[in-house]
Amino acid sequence: MEFITAAIDLKEAGVASAGHIHLPEVVIYYDKDFKGSEYRTNLNVLFVGGVWNDQISSIVVVSGQWQFYLHRDFVEPLGPVLGPGYYPWVEAVGIRNDQVSSFRCVGY
Ligand SMILES: [Ca+2]
C-alpha cells in the first residue's frame, strides 16, 4: 500500500474517551457493489496514492462520519458526509466515480 495516513484526532471527531471505544472505520472498494480490491482503515488517508488514486467506486462506512475529497490532503469535498451504511455505488450519493484522492473522519 502506498497510502499516506494519519491517526484520527478522536477528541476532535467526538469519540467518547470513557469506556471501550469503537474506532471510526471505513472500507473502500475499487469497483461498484463492493467488488474488486478492498482496503479497510481506521485512519485518515491524506492520499490514497498509487493504484488506488481515482479508483474508489463503492464504500462501507462501519462507524463514524466520513468525508471524501477530490484531491489529496482533504481538498475539495466530494458529495455529502457519509455515516454508517452500505454505499454500493458512490455516484448514487453524489460522489463522482473514480475521483476520490483522500478521505477523513469528520465526526462520530
Ligand atoms: Ca473504480
Backbone and ligand atoms as CSV (ligand in chain L), in Angstrom:
chain,resi,resn,atom,element,x,y,z
A,1,MET,N,N,0.836,-1.202,0.000
A,1,MET,CA,C,0.000,0.000,0.000
A,1,MET,C,C,0.869,1.249,0.000
A,2,GLU,N,N,0.399,2.222,-0.721
A,2,GLU,CA,C,1.163,3.461,-0.806
A,2,GLU,C,C,0.404,4.600,-0.149
A,3,PHE,N,N,-0.565,4.241,0.675
A,3,PHE,CA,C,-1.376,5.269,1.301
A,3,PHE,C,C,-0.543,6.135,2.236
A,4,ILE,N,N,-0.878,7.423,2.270
A,4,ILE,CA,C,-0.326,8.317,3.274
A,4,ILE,C,C,-1.417,8.492,4.323
A,5,THR,N,N,-1.149,8.061,5.546
A,5,THR,CA,C,-2.205,8.041,6.561
A,5,THR,C,C,-1.797,8.791,7.821
A,6,ALA,N,N,-2.787,9.071,8.653
A,6,ALA,CA,C,-2.547,9.712,9.942
A,6,ALA,C,C,-3.632,9.270,10.908
A,7,ALA,N,N,-3.277,9.179,12.161
A,7,ALA,CA,C,-4.262,8.831,13.174
A,7,ALA,C,C,-5.358,9.881,13.219
A,8,ILE,N,N,-6.590,9.429,13.472
A,8,ILE,CA,C,-7.707,10.348,13.628
A,8,ILE,C,C,-7.600,11.019,14.988
A,9,ASP,N,N,-7.845,12.319,15.038
A,9,ASP,CA,C,-7.914,13.021,16.322
A,9,ASP,C,C,-9.267,12.663,16.946
A,10,LEU,N,N,-9.249,11.690,17.847
A,10,LEU,CA,C,-10.502,11.151,18.377
A,10,LEU,C,C,-11.314,12.191,19.137
A,11,LYS,N,N,-10.625,13.070,19.844
A,11,LYS,CA,C,-11.328,14.110,20.597
A,11,LYS,C,C,-12.030,15.061,19.632
A,12,GLU,N,N,-11.313,15.454,18.592
A,12,GLU,CA,C,-11.882,16.361,17.591
A,12,GLU,C,C,-13.055,15.708,16.873
A,13,ALA,N,N,-12.957,14.393,16.645
A,13,ALA,CA,C,-14.007,13.669,15.940
A,13,ALA,C,C,-15.212,13.394,16.829
A,14,GLY,N,N,-15.063,13.621,18.133
A,14,GLY,CA,C,-16.194,13.440,19.037
A,14,GLY,C,C,-16.321,12.054,19.607
A,15,VAL,N,N,-15.253,11.268,19.551
A,15,VAL,CA,C,-15.284,9.923,20.111
A,15,VAL,C,C,-15.141,10.001,21.632
A,16,ALA,N,N,-16.076,9.388,22.336
A,16,ALA,CA,C,-16.032,9.422,23.795
A,16,ALA,C,C,-14.760,8.751,24.300
A,17,SER,N,N,-14.211,9.305,25.348
A,17,SER,CA,C,-12.966,8.763,25.880
A,17,SER,C,C,-13.212,7.718,26.957
A,18,ALA,N,N,-14.411,7.719,27.529
A,18,ALA,CA,C,-14.698,6.771,28.598
A,18,ALA,C,C,-15.159,5.433,28.028
A,19,GLY,N,N,-14.892,4.379,28.779
A,19,GLY,CA,C,-15.325,3.059,28.349
A,19,GLY,C,C,-14.552,2.562,27.150
A,20,HIS,N,N,-15.030,1.495,26.569
A,20,HIS,CA,C,-14.337,0.988,25.381
A,20,HIS,C,C,-14.754,1.787,24.152
A,21,ILE,N,N,-13.823,1.938,23.273
A,21,ILE,CA,C,-14.029,2.806,22.121
A,21,ILE,C,C,-14.186,1.985,20.853
A,22,HIS,N,N,-15.216,2.292,20.089
A,22,HIS,CA,C,-15.344,1.745,18.745
A,22,HIS,C,C,-14.741,2.787,17.817
A,23,LEU,N,N,-13.637,2.477,17.247
A,23,LEU,CA,C,-12.947,3.435,16.393
A,23,LEU,C,C,-13.718,3.680,15.097
A,24,PRO,N,N,-13.589,4.888,14.572
A,24,PRO,CA,C,-14.130,5.135,13.237
A,24,PRO,C,C,-13.487,4.150,12.253
A,25,GLU,N,N,-14.286,3.647,11.329
A,25,GLU,CA,C,-13.760,2.649,10.387
A,25,GLU,C,C,-14.502,2.713,9.060
A,26,VAL,N,N,-13.745,2.593,8.009
A,26,VAL,CA,C,-14.326,2.636,6.672
A,26,VAL,C,C,-13.643,1.598,5.793
A,27,VAL,N,N,-14.404,1.099,4.816
A,27,VAL,CA,C,-13.845,0.173,3.824
A,27,VAL,C,C,-14.107,0.763,2.447
A,28,ILE,N,N,-13.066,0.857,1.646
A,28,ILE,CA,C,-13.231,1.351,0.277
A,28,ILE,C,C,-13.022,0.200,-0.694
A,29,TYR,N,N,-13.721,0.294,-1.822
A,29,TYR,CA,C,-13.649,-0.754,-2.848
A,29,TYR,C,C,-13.304,-0.149,-4.205
A,30,TYR,N,N,-12.562,-0.915,-4.948
A,30,TYR,CA,C,-12.101,-0.496,-6.271
A,30,TYR,C,C,-13.257,-0.409,-7.271
A,31,ASP,N,N,-14.208,-1.330,-7.134
A,31,ASP,CA,C,-15.321,-1.397,-8.087
A,31,ASP,C,C,-16.652,-1.205,-7.370
A,32,LYS,N,N,-17.729,-1.002,-8.142
A,32,LYS,CA,C,-19.046,-0.851,-7.539
A,32,LYS,C,C,-19.511,-2.189,-6.965
A,33,ASP,N,N,-20.538,-2.104,-6.113
A,33,ASP,CA,C,-21.115,-3.298,-5.474
A,33,ASP,C,C,-20.094,-4.073,-4.646
A,34,PHE,N,N,-19.168,-3.348,-4.054
A,34,PHE,CA,C,-18.195,-3.927,-3.122
A,34,PHE,C,C,-17.341,-5.002,-3.778
A,35,LYS,N,N,-17.000,-4.758,-5.021
A,35,LYS,CA,C,-16.172,-5.705,-5.757
A,35,LYS,C,C,-14.768,-5.126,-5.980
A,36,GLY,N,N,-13.889,-6.000,-6.404
A,36,GLY,CA,C,-12.517,-5.589,-6.647
A,36,GLY,C,C,-11.738,-5.505,-5.345
A,37,SER,N,N,-10.584,-4.912,-5.409
A,37,SER,CA,C,-9.748,-4.783,-4.213
A,37,SER,C,C,-10.456,-3.974,-3.154
A,38,GLU,N,N,-10.179,-4.288,-1.901
A,38,GLU,CA,C,-10.755,-3.518,-0.804
A,38,GLU,C,C,-9.666,-3.109,0.168
A,39,TYR,N,N,-9.948,-2.032,0.883
A,39,TYR,CA,C,-8.987,-1.535,1.859
A,39,TYR,C,C,-9.764,-1.012,3.049
A,40,ARG,N,N,-9.481,-1.586,4.208
A,40,ARG,CA,C,-10.187,-1.219,5.440
A,40,ARG,C,C,-9.246,-0.391,6.302
A,41,THR,N,N,-9.753,0.713,6.866
A,41,THR,CA,C,-8.856,1.534,7.678
A,41,THR,C,C,-9.584,2.245,8.810
A,42,ASN,N,N,-8.841,2.522,9.856
A,42,ASN,CA,C,-9.294,3.345,10.973
A,42,ASN,C,C,-8.515,4.655,11.008
A,43,LEU,N,N,-7.891,4.974,9.902
A,43,LEU,CA,C,-7.037,6.156,9.819
A,43,LEU,C,C,-7.592,7.157,8.817
A,44,ASN,N,N,-7.203,8.429,9.005
A,44,ASN,CA,C,-7.432,9.394,7.944
A,44,ASN,C,C,-6.439,9.099,6.825
A,45,VAL,N,N,-6.875,9.254,5.601
A,45,VAL,CA,C,-5.992,8.976,4.467
A,45,VAL,C,C,-5.778,10.273,3.687
A,46,LEU,N,N,-4.594,10.851,3.845
A,46,LEU,CA,C,-4.269,12.121,3.195
A,46,LEU,C,C,-4.094,11.958,1.683
A,47,PHE,N,N,-3.728,10.729,1.291
A,47,PHE,CA,C,-3.595,10.463,-0.143
A,47,PHE,C,C,-3.665,8.958,-0.363
A,48,VAL,N,N,-4.570,8.538,-1.202
A,48,VAL,CA,C,-4.707,7.114,-1.435
A,48,VAL,C,C,-3.576,6.560,-2.300
A,49,GLY,N,N,-2.973,7.429,-3.089
A,49,GLY,CA,C,-1.750,7.086,-3.808
A,49,GLY,C,C,-1.840,5.928,-4.774
A,50,GLY,N,N,-0.791,5.769,-5.538
A,50,GLY,CA,C,-0.581,4.615,-6.405
A,50,GLY,C,C,-1.818,4.120,-7.125
A,51,VAL,N,N,-2.056,2.829,-7.040
A,51,VAL,CA,C,-3.133,2.206,-7.814
A,51,VAL,C,C,-4.524,2.585,-7.313
A,52,TRP,N,N,-4.623,3.159,-6.118
A,52,TRP,CA,C,-5.938,3.491,-5.579
A,52,TRP,C,C,-6.416,4.888,-5.968
A,53,ASN,N,N,-5.522,5.719,-6.441
A,53,ASN,CA,C,-5.939,7.092,-6.739
A,53,ASN,C,C,-6.976,7.104,-7.863
A,54,ASP,N,N,-8.082,7.839,-7.616
A,54,ASP,CA,C,-9.163,7.949,-8.602
A,54,ASP,C,C,-9.719,6.585,-9.019
A,55,GLN,N,N,-9.965,5.731,-8.033
A,55,GLN,CA,C,-10.480,4.400,-8.350
A,55,GLN,C,C,-11.651,3.960,-7.491
A,56,ILE,N,N,-11.939,4.682,-6.416
A,56,ILE,CA,C,-12.965,4.208,-5.474
A,56,ILE,C,C,-14.364,4.296,-6.088
A,57,SER,N,N,-15.078,3.151,-6.037
A,57,SER,CA,C,-16.414,3.096,-6.634
A,57,SER,C,C,-17.509,2.678,-5.663
A,58,SER,N,N,-17.139,2.060,-4.533
A,58,SER,CA,C,-18.125,1.743,-3.503
A,58,SER,C,C,-17.460,1.800,-2.130
A,59,ILE,N,N,-18.312,1.968,-1.115
A,59,ILE,CA,C,-17.808,2.261,0.230
A,59,ILE,C,C,-18.705,1.598,1.272
A,60,VAL,N,N,-18.107,1.080,2.325
A,60,VAL,CA,C,-18.850,0.709,3.528
A,60,VAL,C,C,-18.336,1.586,4.662
A,61,VAL,N,N,-19.229,2.349,5.272
A,61,VAL,CA,C,-18.855,3.082,6.478
A,61,VAL,C,C,-19.284,2.224,7.664
A,62,VAL,N,N,-18.324,1.717,8.402
A,62,VAL,CA,C,-18.608,0.869,9.556
A,62,VAL,C,C,-19.006,1.729,10.748
A,63,SER,N,N,-18.264,2.801,10.957
A,63,SER,CA,C,-18.560,3.711,12.069
A,63,SER,C,C,-17.918,5.055,11.799
A,64,GLY,N,N,-18.508,6.070,12.416
A,64,GLY,CA,C,-18.012,7.427,12.216
A,64,GLY,C,C,-18.670,8.117,11.042
A,65,GLN,N,N,-18.349,9.382,10.869
A,65,GLN,CA,C,-18.849,10.221,9.777
A,65,GLN,C,C,-17.647,10.570,8.905
A,66,TRP,N,N,-17.737,10.244,7.644
A,66,TRP,CA,C,-16.566,10.369,6.768
A,66,TRP,C,C,-16.839,11.297,5.598
A,67,GLN,N,N,-15.835,12.126,5.298
A,67,GLN,CA,C,-15.896,12.997,4.123
A,67,GLN,C,C,-14.823,12.555,3.128
A,68,PHE,N,N,-15.205,12.540,1.867
A,68,PHE,CA,C,-14.289,12.163,0.793
A,68,PHE,C,C,-13.950,13.397,-0.034
A,69,TYR,N,N,-12.770,13.376,-0.650
A,69,TYR,CA,C,-12.267,14.578,-1.335
A,69,TYR,C,C,-11.710,14.258,-2.722
A,70,LEU,N,N,-11.834,15.258,-3.589
A,70,LEU,CA,C,-11.357,15.118,-4.963
A,70,LEU,C,C,-9.830,15.071,-5.021
A,71,HIS,N,N,-9.200,15.891,-4.185
A,71,HIS,CA,C,-7.741,15.986,-4.222
A,71,HIS,C,C,-7.119,15.459,-2.937
A,72,ARG,N,N,-5.839,15.270,-2.968
A,72,ARG,CA,C,-5.131,14.818,-1.786
A,72,ARG,C,C,-5.161,15.910,-0.713
A,73,ASP,N,N,-4.846,15.527,0.502
A,73,ASP,CA,C,-4.784,16.464,1.638
A,73,ASP,C,C,-6.125,17.139,1.928
A,74,PHE,N,N,-7.222,16.410,1.642
A,74,PHE,CA,C,-8.567,16.858,2.006
A,74,PHE,C,C,-8.956,18.184,1.336
A,75,VAL,N,N,-8.656,18.276,0.045
A,75,VAL,CA,C,-9.012,19.459,-0.731
A,75,VAL,C,C,-10.194,19.130,-1.641
A,76,GLU,N,N,-11.205,19.988,-1.596
A,76,GLU,CA,C,-12.425,19.912,-2.401
A,76,GLU,C,C,-13.285,18.683,-2.076
A,77,PRO,N,N,-14.219,18.854,-1.133
A,77,PRO,CA,C,-15.104,17.758,-0.738
A,77,PRO,C,C,-15.905,17.215,-1.926
A,78,LEU,N,N,-16.090,15.911,-1.926
A,78,LEU,CA,C,-16.920,15.251,-2.935
A,78,LEU,C,C,-18.133,14.690,-2.227
A,79,GLY,N,N,-19.328,15.156,-2.582
A,79,GLY,CA,C,-20.539,14.607,-2.007
A,79,GLY,C,C,-20.694,14.939,-0.534
A,80,PRO,N,N,-21.724,14.329,0.086
A,80,PRO,CA,C,-22.032,14.622,1.488
A,80,PRO,C,C,-21.147,13.815,2.437
A,81,VAL,N,N,-21.199,14.191,3.697
A,81,VAL,CA,C,-20.578,13.371,4.736
A,81,VAL,C,C,-21.377,12.071,4.832
A,82,LEU,N,N,-20.689,10.952,4.859
A,82,LEU,CA,C,-21.349,9.645,4.917
A,82,LEU,C,C,-21.245,9.043,6.311
A,83,GLY,N,N,-22.393,8.633,6.864
A,83,GLY,CA,C,-22.426,7.928,8.132
A,83,GLY,C,C,-22.445,6.432,7.880
A,84,PRO,N,N,-22.563,5.649,8.960
A,84,PRO,CA,C,-22.547,4.194,8.833
A,84,PRO,C,C,-23.594,3.698,7.826
A,85,GLY,N,N,-23.149,2.812,6.937
A,85,GLY,CA,C,-24.049,2.274,5.938
A,85,GLY,C,C,-23.297,1.670,4.779
A,86,TYR,N,N,-24.081,1.090,3.866
A,86,TYR,CA,C,-23.533,0.487,2.656
A,86,TYR,C,C,-23.771,1.432,1.483
A,87,TYR,N,N,-22.727,1.714,0.745
A,87,TYR,CA,C,-22.817,2.605,-0.408
A,87,TYR,C,C,-22.245,1.874,-1.626
A,88,PRO,N,N,-23.090,1.052,-2.278
A,88,PRO,CA,C,-22.600,0.188,-3.356
A,88,PRO,C,C,-22.188,0.938,-4.626
A,89,TRP,N,N,-22.621,2.191,-4.735
A,89,TRP,CA,C,-22.293,2.966,-5.936
A,89,TRP,C,C,-22.160,4.426,-5.497
A,90,VAL,N,N,-20.936,4.927,-5.528
A,90,VAL,CA,C,-20.687,6.262,-4.970
A,90,VAL,C,C,-21.491,7.352,-5.662
A,91,GLU,N,N,-21.761,7.182,-6.959
A,91,GLU,CA,C,-22.489,8.239,-7.687
A,91,GLU,C,C,-23.917,8.383,-7.164
A,92,ALA,N,N,-24.456,7.327,-6.557
A,92,ALA,CA,C,-25.816,7.370,-6.013
A,92,ALA,C,C,-25.910,8.320,-4.824
A,93,VAL,N,N,-24.783,8.614,-4.200
A,93,VAL,CA,C,-24.779,9.550,-3.072
A,93,VAL,C,C,-24.003,10.825,-3.419
A,94,GLY,N,N,-23.778,11.049,-4.688
A,94,GLY,CA,C,-23.193,12.313,-5.118
A,94,GLY,C,C,-21.680,12.387,-5.087
A,95,ILE,N,N,-21.043,11.235,-4.984
A,95,ILE,CA,C,-19.578,11.193,-5.059
A,95,ILE,C,C,-19.202,10.694,-6.447
A,96,ARG,N,N,-18.442,11.476,-7.174
A,96,ARG,CA,C,-18.095,11.079,-8.539
A,96,ARG,C,C,-17.262,9.804,-8.539
A,97,ASN,N,N,-17.615,8.924,-9.470
A,97,ASN,CA,C,-16.910,7.647,-9.557
A,97,ASN,C,C,-15.443,7.841,-9.934
A,98,ASP,N,N,-14.590,7.066,-9.313
A,98,ASP,CA,C,-13.162,7.053,-9.652
A,98,ASP,C,C,-12.517,8.442,-9.557
A,99,GLN,N,N,-12.879,9.172,-8.485
A,99,GLN,CA,C,-12.318,10.523,-8.351
A,99,GLN,C,C,-11.711,10.797,-6.976
A,100,VAL,N,N,-11.968,9.945,-6.016
A,100,VAL,CA,C,-11.526,10.214,-4.649
A,100,VAL,C,C,-10.000,10.068,-4.521
A,101,SER,N,N,-9.396,11.076,-3.902
A,101,SER,CA,C,-7.943,11.020,-3.658
A,101,SER,C,C,-7.579,11.056,-2.180
A,102,SER,N,N,-8.549,11.475,-1.319
A,102,SER,CA,C,-8.282,11.464,0.116
A,102,SER,C,C,-9.605,11.398,0.862
A,103,PHE,N,N,-9.554,11.006,2.124
A,103,PHE,CA,C,-10.775,10.981,2.932
A,103,PHE,C,C,-10.402,10.992,4.404
A,104,ARG,N,N,-11.370,11.466,5.201
A,104,ARG,CA,C,-11.094,11.543,6.637
A,104,ARG,C,C,-12.379,11.467,7.449
A,105,CYS,N,N,-12.206,11.102,8.709
A,105,CYS,CA,C,-13.308,11.090,9.658
A,105,CYS,C,C,-13.546,12.503,10.153
A,106,VAL,N,N,-14.792,13.001,10.014
A,106,VAL,CA,C,-15.102,14.372,10.424
A,106,VAL,C,C,-16.053,14.409,11.614
A,107,GLY,N,N,-16.463,13.248,12.109
A,107,GLY,CA,C,-17.361,13.234,13.246
A,107,GLY,C,C,-17.633,11.811,13.660
A,108,TYR,N,N,-18.323,11.678,14.793
A,108,TYR,CA,C,-18.606,10.352,15.283
A,108,TYR,C,C,-19.924,10.319,16.007
L,1,CA,CA,CA,-13.408,2.126,-9.624
